Structures are given as structure tokens and as C-alpha cells.
Amino acid sequence: MTAHDVARTRGRRPGGVDTRAAIVDAARKSFAARGYDKTSMRGVAREAGVDPALVHHYFDGKAALFAETMAVPVNPAELIERVLEGGTERLGWRLVETFLTVWEPPERREALVALVRSAMTSEEAARMLREFLGREVFGRLASAAGAEDAQLRGALAASQMIGVVIARYVVRVPGLTDASRGELVERLGPVLQGYLVDGPVRPE
């Protein structure tokens, strides 16, 4: 019996373009119904009718799968690794630099602005994006910094950067739109460094 026969016997799809599309569609429905935190790769595989190994074959983890369903034009795992290079020294500056660099190309910015606008008008989209950013982006950065109050620090960093990109690229507030990326990095870097690394630890 071939692998194809086994897949048919189990009622699962073999690999291919249609299979990948089925996985993305199942993931999109799962994220919408359950949110980011409660969606699992195994659950997506079950809904798509494929072997869980096939989901991992196409997508390197849940973050990559979420990025595909939300049309996020970057790999979040690669961004986090870039920010974490060099340890905690100047972590805040690297976060601002990386975040703004992602938004700079016009073709990429269009997709990101659409994503933010959907989160501003849809509680469903807002919940997915909130959970994703909290766990996979800012939560990971705060935890890597080693602070005991990582959840709070990550939330503060998230509020700062999300506010900046909305004001700069969506609302287009004068001053922010005119400032260079380098200027924003130097002004916001210490703020983010304080949130993630140097700020006081929350009292017991």
C-alpha cells in the first residue's frame, strides 16, 4: 500500500496546492472561532482533513500559520530573532528599528494598514491580533529580557509600538509622519528599553 493509499484510507488529503489552501482555510476559521491562543496545529489539521505532520510541513509553527491567514507580509519568528540578537543591551532600540523597518516598504505597508484597520473595526480581528502580538511578539521579547513582570512589560511595549504605527501610518499625525526612522528610533528606543529591560519591577 502506498502513502497515497494510506492517506485515502484515513480520509485525509495528500499534499499539494489544494491541501495547503485547505489548511489555511481551516486555520482562518479556527482563529476566528477560538482566537489565537486556543487554536492548535493539531486542531487545524483535523478540520482540514490532513495529517498534523503536513501542517508542520507547510508552516513552521502556529505563528507562521497565523501570519498566512491574516496576510501578514513578514515572518514574525525571523523578526523576533533579529531583535533578540545582541541580548538585552539596546533591545528597545532594535525593537523600534525592526518594527518601523517592517512598515516602511509601501507594498508591505498597504497590507499591514488593512490588518490594523480590520482590528479597529472588528472585535474578532482585534482579539486574534491581540493574542498573537501578546504571545508571539512582545510577550517573547519581555520574557527574553528576564523580568518577573514580563506580561505587563510586554503589554506596555505593545501599546507603545501599536500606537506609533497607527499614528504614523494609519492616522498620519503630523510630526510623526515627517520624522525619519532614525529619529524615531533614537527617541523611542529608551522608552522601549525602559519597558522591557530597565524599568522598575512591579512591587509584590
Secondary structure, 3 states (H helix, E strand, C coil): CCHHHHHHHCCCCCCCHHHHHHHHHHHHHHHHHHHHHHCCHHHHHHHHCCCHHHHHHHCCCHHHHHHHHCCCCCCHHHHHHHHHCCCCCCHHHHHHHHHHHHHCCHHHHHHHHHHHHHHHHCHHHHHHHHHHHHHHHHHHHHHHHCCCCHHHHHHHHHHHHHHHHHHHHHCCCCCCCCCCHHHHHHHHHHHHHHHHHHCCCCCC
